[in-house]
C-alpha cells in the first residue's frame, strides 16, 4: 500500500443541486449530488491523477482558504 498525502479541498454548491469539490494544490475538480459524493469522486480522481504525475511537495503549513471580493465593471 502507498503513502498518504494530505491535500486541501474546497466544496461549493453548484448548479442543479450539485456540489463541486476542487483540490487547492492541483488543478483537479469533481462534482457530486452530495458533499461526500463530490469529495469521494475528487479523492479517486486525485489518486488516478498521481498515478501519472508527481505528487507536489507538501508545504509545512496548510494553505489559507479565504473568500475574496472582486469589483467588476457595470
PyMOL commands that set and color helices and strands:
alter all, ss='L'
color gray80, all
select helices_A, chain A and resi 15-17+35-52
alter helices_A, ss='H'
color red, helices_A
select strands_A, chain A and resi 9-13+19-23+29-32
alter strands_A, ss='S'
color yellow, strands_A
deselect
rebuild
show_as cartoon
